[in-house]
Amino acid sequence: MRHAPPWDTAWAPFRYAWPLDALEARFKFGQNLAAGRTLATQWAAQSPPTPLPQALLPVPLHVARLRRRGYNQALELARALGRALEIPVHAQALRRTRATAAQTDLDRIARRRNVRGAFALTPGQNLPAHVAVLDDVLTTGATLAECTRVLKRAGVARVDAWALARAPVGR
């Protein structure tokens, strides 16, 4: 990493490897919400960094992808984690301004380009000073970094990046 990430603290308690990667794929792409609940339960059992954020903001999906998938996996994880840690979820705080290509087969530079300008703060949001942006997997950090930039430009003092798992370097 050439530059420090824009977020203040990152928390990704698991390594994205077998068997977690298989379970996460069933959740994300296989319509298996029970797998998502299992993942969220395991995540909530880990020790989160302190201080806890005042709100969880799931990375939004574009409406077209949300229609295809039927749910936002980051939102499902945020709801379960928020309940377990007693942190409110601001599901509509961020919005995706345009459809982007799936990040899966893109390299680091392409991922950054792919999400640049793809997120915005939903008008009328009154966010607390400390939030965590939440996603399922942290690979290069491009998505969470772009969301963090949007929030910091909007005046949020502290933005943490939370993900269920961290992908191994080079993935």
Buried (B, 14 or more C-beta within 10 A) or exposed (E): EEEEBBBBBBBBBBEBEEEBBEBBEBBBEEEBBEBBBBBBEBBBEEEBBEEBBBBBBBBBBBEEBBEEEEBBBBBBBBBBBBEBBEBEBBBEBBBBEEEBEEBEEBEEEBBBEBBEEBBBBEEEBEBEEBBBBBBBBBBBBBBBBBBBBBBBEBEBEBBBBBBBBBBEEEE
